[in-house]
Amino acid sequence: MDLKELVTKKLTEKFPQINFDITDYKDQLAVTFDKQHIVTISDFLKNDEDLQFKLCEDVTAVDWARRKKRFTVVYHIFSLKLNSRIRIKVDVEETENIESVSSVWKTANWHERETYDMYGITFKNHPDLRRMYMPEEFEYHPLRKDFPLMGIPGSLPLPKKEN
């Protein structure tokens, strides 16, 4: 049984009430579902005996700018047992937040902080949700589509050049 068949079978058997969109593009499997199930599905993918996606390699987002659900939060997870990675994706509106998966994967702590800092997506129940790159008082999120390419003049003081 290949990865797509295995993941599809496991998820649909365990969660028949959840609508999964499972796609495979250039041998990259992606599983999309409703954001309310993110912790439950993540915990299952990590702890299922046949899957064991024990490593969360990255959490990032896509800003679609004009869609009702503006952001897609993307989790890249890896299974040593299967020597395979998949992406799990959930759509989030600009004013919504999403449950943190740092209780499932400890590595998600920093990845979620980075996503919060760059996109402004808030992760509920995150143990330490604060900015990572930008100063705490910075009111913008640089990877959003509406952030100007050249930045916002005067929004962030630059260090002075020492002679």
Buried (B, 14 or more C-beta within 10 A) or exposed (E): EEBBEBBBEBBEEEBEEBEBEBEBEEEEBBBBBEBEBBBBBBBBBBEBEEBBBBBBBBBBBBBEEEEEEBBBBBBBBBBEEBEBBBBBBBBBEBEBBBBBBBBBBEBBBBBBBBBBBBBBBBBEEBEEBEBBEBEEEBEBBBBBEEBEEEEEEEEEEEEEEEE
